Each structure stands twice: as C-alpha cells, then as structure tokens.
C-alpha cells in the first residue's frame, strides 16, 4: 500500500506585505499575485460639483426668504468643508 504524498505550504517563500488597505478580490496562482483594487468615494472636484448643485437648488427655491436661503447656504458650506476635508484625509 502506497503512502499518499502530503503537500505543505511551509518553505514556499511566499511573502505578502501589508495588504490592509486592499479591497476587492486577491487571487494568488503560483508565484503571481493579481490584485483588483476598488476605490470608492468622491474626488474634490466631484464634491464641489455636487454642492454646486445644492447651492443652485437653494437659490431657486421660490418660497424661501433671502435670509433663510443664506442660512441654508451657510449650513451647506459647513457640511461641504467637512466632507472635502474628510475626502482629502483618505487620499
């Protein structure tokens, strides 16, 4: 009766560095490593464009007083700044 050959991963010489920021699928075949990284989130330009649309919508509100529009825009500027800063920290 023949003994079955055992395969061991010991001593393969495969080293994987820090992959904590990789998302998506990672496939390892032989010695080749293929990564598919997915980035999510908006760029600063996309954030600016999005908030530009919000400011335009505020201005076009027919039944909102000028003072209320300014209050809304002030609130949106604070949110805009916070979102932009958060996006820049994650670059």
C-alpha beads as a LAMMPS data file, in Angstrom:
LAMMPS data file: protein, C-alpha beads

91 atoms
90 bonds

1 atom types
1 bond types

-500.0 500.0 xlo xhi
-500.0 500.0 ylo yhi
-500.0 500.0 zlo zhi

Masses

1 110.0

Atoms # bond

1 1 1 0.000 0.000 0.000
2 1 1 1.431 3.350 -1.095
3 1 1 1.501 6.332 1.239
4 1 1 -0.196 9.449 -0.043
5 1 1 2.088 12.365 -0.637
6 1 1 1.335 15.358 1.588
7 1 1 1.642 18.875 0.345
8 1 1 2.905 21.532 2.697
9 1 1 2.883 25.302 2.394
10 1 1 5.953 25.553 4.596
11 1 1 9.025 26.902 2.910
12 1 1 7.259 28.195 -0.175
13 1 1 8.997 31.529 0.032
14 1 1 5.787 33.477 -0.478
15 1 1 5.786 36.750 1.391
16 1 1 2.818 39.045 1.407
17 1 1 3.341 42.543 2.730
18 1 1 0.759 44.771 4.321
19 1 1 -2.481 44.306 2.412
20 1 1 -4.720 46.032 4.950
21 1 1 -5.780 48.739 2.501
22 1 1 -6.547 46.390 -0.400
23 1 1 -10.193 45.730 -1.091
24 1 1 -11.774 43.554 -3.691
25 1 1 -10.538 40.197 -4.928
26 1 1 -6.984 38.978 -4.490
27 1 1 -6.002 35.896 -6.492
28 1 1 -2.720 34.080 -5.977
29 1 1 -1.646 31.485 -8.530
30 1 1 1.826 30.017 -8.355
31 1 1 4.178 32.914 -7.813
32 1 1 1.982 35.519 -9.467
33 1 1 -0.181 37.810 -7.413
34 1 1 -3.015 39.623 -9.090
35 1 1 -4.917 42.314 -7.237
36 1 1 -8.086 44.089 -8.116
37 1 1 -8.418 47.230 -6.054
38 1 1 -11.643 49.162 -5.867
39 1 1 -11.576 52.810 -4.872
40 1 1 -14.716 54.386 -3.565
41 1 1 -15.619 57.931 -2.714
42 1 1 -15.786 61.240 -4.481
43 1 1 -12.925 63.433 -5.615
44 1 1 -12.701 67.054 -4.506
45 1 1 -13.950 68.167 -7.942
46 1 1 -16.942 65.824 -7.739
47 1 1 -17.768 67.073 -4.244
48 1 1 -17.562 70.679 -5.462
49 1 1 -19.880 69.887 -8.375
50 1 1 -22.367 68.121 -6.094
51 1 1 -22.514 71.014 -3.644
52 1 1 -22.748 73.468 -6.535
53 1 1 -25.992 71.736 -7.457
54 1 1 -27.192 72.067 -3.859
55 1 1 -26.403 75.803 -3.807
56 1 1 -28.251 76.242 -7.115
57 1 1 -31.267 74.394 -5.706
58 1 1 -31.265 76.647 -2.639
59 1 1 -31.175 79.770 -4.823
60 1 1 -34.046 78.522 -6.974
61 1 1 -36.418 77.958 -4.025
62 1 1 -39.304 80.301 -4.780
63 1 1 -40.982 80.343 -1.357
64 1 1 -37.832 80.797 0.723
65 1 1 -36.800 84.193 2.047
66 1 1 -33.360 85.613 1.272
67 1 1 -32.355 85.267 4.951
68 1 1 -33.407 81.602 5.029
69 1 1 -31.508 80.951 1.800
70 1 1 -28.374 82.434 3.366
71 1 1 -28.849 80.269 6.461
72 1 1 -29.204 77.180 4.269
73 1 1 -26.109 78.084 2.254
74 1 1 -24.120 78.682 5.455
75 1 1 -25.118 75.237 6.736
76 1 1 -24.214 73.678 3.394
77 1 1 -20.805 75.404 3.362
78 1 1 -20.025 73.855 6.769
79 1 1 -21.019 70.402 5.515
80 1 1 -19.147 70.979 2.240
81 1 1 -15.964 71.864 4.136
82 1 1 -16.261 68.841 6.443
83 1 1 -16.877 66.442 3.543
84 1 1 -13.988 67.864 1.499
85 1 1 -11.580 67.632 4.442
86 1 1 -12.633 64.042 5.146
87 1 1 -12.147 63.097 1.487
88 1 1 -8.672 64.672 1.426
89 1 1 -7.607 62.756 4.549
90 1 1 -8.492 59.458 2.856
91 1 1 -6.390 60.146 -0.269

Bonds

1 1 1 2
2 1 2 3
3 1 3 4
4 1 4 5
5 1 5 6
6 1 6 7
7 1 7 8
8 1 8 9
9 1 9 10
10 1 10 11
11 1 11 12
12 1 12 13
13 1 13 14
14 1 14 15
15 1 15 16
16 1 16 17
17 1 17 18
18 1 18 19
19 1 19 20
20 1 20 21
21 1 21 22
22 1 22 23
23 1 23 24
24 1 24 25
25 1 25 26
26 1 26 27
27 1 27 28
28 1 28 29
29 1 29 30
30 1 30 31
31 1 31 32
32 1 32 33
33 1 33 34
34 1 34 35
35 1 35 36
36 1 36 37
37 1 37 38
38 1 38 39
39 1 39 40
40 1 40 41
41 1 41 42
42 1 42 43
43 1 43 44
44 1 44 45
45 1 45 46
46 1 46 47
47 1 47 48
48 1 48 49
49 1 49 50
50 1 50 51
51 1 51 52
52 1 52 53
53 1 53 54
54 1 54 55
55 1 55 56
56 1 56 57
57 1 57 58
58 1 58 59
59 1 59 60
60 1 60 61
61 1 61 62
62 1 62 63
63 1 63 64
64 1 64 65
65 1 65 66
66 1 66 67
67 1 67 68
68 1 68 69
69 1 69 70
70 1 70 71
71 1 71 72
72 1 72 73
73 1 73 74
74 1 74 75
75 1 75 76
76 1 76 77
77 1 77 78
78 1 78 79
79 1 79 80
80 1 80 81
81 1 81 82
82 1 82 83
83 1 83 84
84 1 84 85
85 1 85 86
86 1 86 87
87 1 87 88
88 1 88 89
89 1 89 90
90 1 90 91
